[in-house]
Amino acid sequence: MSKKSEERVAQFNALTKERDELEAAIDSMIADMAEQPEAARKTGVWAADGASTQRYLTLTERLSEVEGDLVDITRAMAAAADESRPN
């Protein structure tokens, strides 16, 4: 495996781990929000400008970036594999 391929695999693995961690954190936050009474969600940390809402938005934004990066790396790995195949 070439050094570039090894780097891509390492980056893919790191991104996959980060995605899993982000998904777990988001799931936990959703569960926490669901446990809150509706009135508390309107004025507390889950209000539109609340700390938990902002943290949730930050996590979901990062998750979107990570998933985009995973798509890009997967495409690059597939293209490299295609180039290395004999015709």
N, C-alpha and C positions, 0 to 999 in steps of 0.2 A: 504494500500500500504506500502510495506517495505521501510525502510530508503534507502536501495540500489536502489530500484525502483524509489523513489522520486529523488534521486541524478541523476539517468540516465535521467529522464524526464527533470529535470532542465538543465542538460548539453545539452540534445537534443535541448531544447528551445533556449538556449544561442547560440549554434552552428547554428541553423536555422536562428536566428536573424543576426548573423555575416555573414552567407552566403548571406542573402538578401542585407545587406549593401555592401558587396563586389561586388555582381552582379550589384547593382545600380552604384557604383563607376566605375566599368569597363565599363558599358554601357555609362556612361557620358564621360569617356575618349575616347571611340570609336567614339562617336559623335563629340567630340572636334577634334580628329585626322581627321575625315572625312571632317571637315570644312576647314582644312589646305590645301593650294595649294600643289601639288605634290613636287614642288621644295623645299618648306619649310620643308617637311617631310624628305628630304634627308640631310638637314644641320641643322635644328633647334632642338627643344626639342623632336621631333618625329624621329630624326635620330637614327641609330642603337645603338648608345651609349648616346643618349639624355636622359634628366631627365624624360620626360614623358614616354618614352619607358621603362626605368628602373623601374619606378613606376608601369606601366602596368604589367610588368613581375613579379614584387613582388606581386601585387594583385592577378594575376592569379595563381601564385604558392601557395599562401595562400588559395585561393578558392579551389584548388585541395586538399590541406591538410584537409580543413574543410569538404569537401564532403566525403573524405575517413573516417574521424572521424564519420560523420553522418551514413555512412554505417556500421561501426563497432558498434556504439551504437544501431542502429536499429536491427542488428543481435543479440546483447546481450539482448536487450529487448524481442525479439521474443523467444530466447532460454529460458529466465527466465519465460516467459508466458507458454511455452511448459512444463517446469518442474513443474509448479504449477498446471497444469491441472490434474485432476484425471484420472487414466487409465481405 
